[in-house]
Amino acid sequence: MATDNKSDKSKKKSSTMRDHVKSSQEPKKQKNRYVKKTSAYVKKPFTAAKNIGKKEVYLPLPDNKAGRFLNKKRRITPMYFVNAWHELKLVTWPGRKETTKLTIAVLIFAIIFGVMIALVDYGLDKIFKELLLS
């Protein structure tokens, strides 16, 4: 029996495919603390630049009607531009193929509409000349 225990200990545990995939999907721990520290230093200027438009300006003014109106906190970036930027992020832009199809459709519609307007104009011109000149 003593030989059985030794043979069990010397054998490596075989891992299944499921265990192998599970271990490969687990997030890797950063071994170097300097990487974290450096990434924090690099991140600071970007977050500062991101927050510039969110700053509010406060100017102390006299306590009269105009001063109370102007003494309120104001944003540097108007909300219109902030909301427009958020809307642009939500837009799904068409690809090259779809853009060319839509452009061709607009051109064809414009040509057909222009020809129709020209025909109506020509017809009305003839009718009014016949009625007014005769």
WOPE-V652784 format. One record per residue. RES is the residue in three letters. NEAR is the number of other ideal C-beta (glycine too) atoms within 8 Angstrom. Layout:
# WOPE-V652784
res = (RES:RES)
near = (NEAR:NEAR)
This chain:
# WOPE-V652784
res = (MET:ALA:THR:ASP:ASN:LYS:SER:ASP:LYS:SER:LYS:LYS:LYS:SER:SER:THR:MET:ARG:ASP:HIS:VAL:LYS:SER:SER:GLN:GLU:PRO:LYS:LYS:GLN:LYS:ASN:ARG:TYR:VAL:LYS:LYS:THR:SER:ALA:TYR:VAL:LYS:LYS:PRO:PHE:THR:ALA:ALA:LYS:ASN:ILE:GLY:LYS:LYS:GLU:VAL:TYR:LEU:PRO:LEU:PRO:ASP:ASN:LYS:ALA:GLY:ARG:PHE:LEU:ASN:LYS:LYS:ARG:ARG:ILE:THR:PRO:MET:TYR:PHE:VAL:ASN:ALA:TRP:HIS:GLU:LEU:LYS:LEU:VAL:THR:TRP:PRO:GLY:ARG:LYS:GLU:THR:THR:LYS:LEU:THR:ILE:ALA:VAL:LEU:ILE:PHE:ALA:ILE:ILE:PHE:GLY:VAL:MET:ILE:ALA:LEU:VAL:ASP:TYR:GLY:LEU:ASP:LYS:ILE:PHE:LYS:GLU:LEU:LEU:LEU:SER)
near = (4:5:6:7:8:8:8:7:6:5:6:3:4:4:6:6:5:6:8:9:8:8:8:6:5:6:3:4:4:7:3:6:6:6:8:9:8:8:8:8:7:8:8:8:7:8:8:8:7:7:8:8:9:7:8:8:7:5:6:4:7:4:4:6:5:7:10:9:7:8:8:6:6:6:10:8:8:6:7:6:8:10:8:8:8:8:8:7:6:5:6:3:4:6:6:5:6:8:9:8:8:9:8:8:8:8:8:8:8:8:8:8:8:8:8:8:8:8:8:8:8:8:8:8:8:8:8:8:8:8:7:6:5:4)
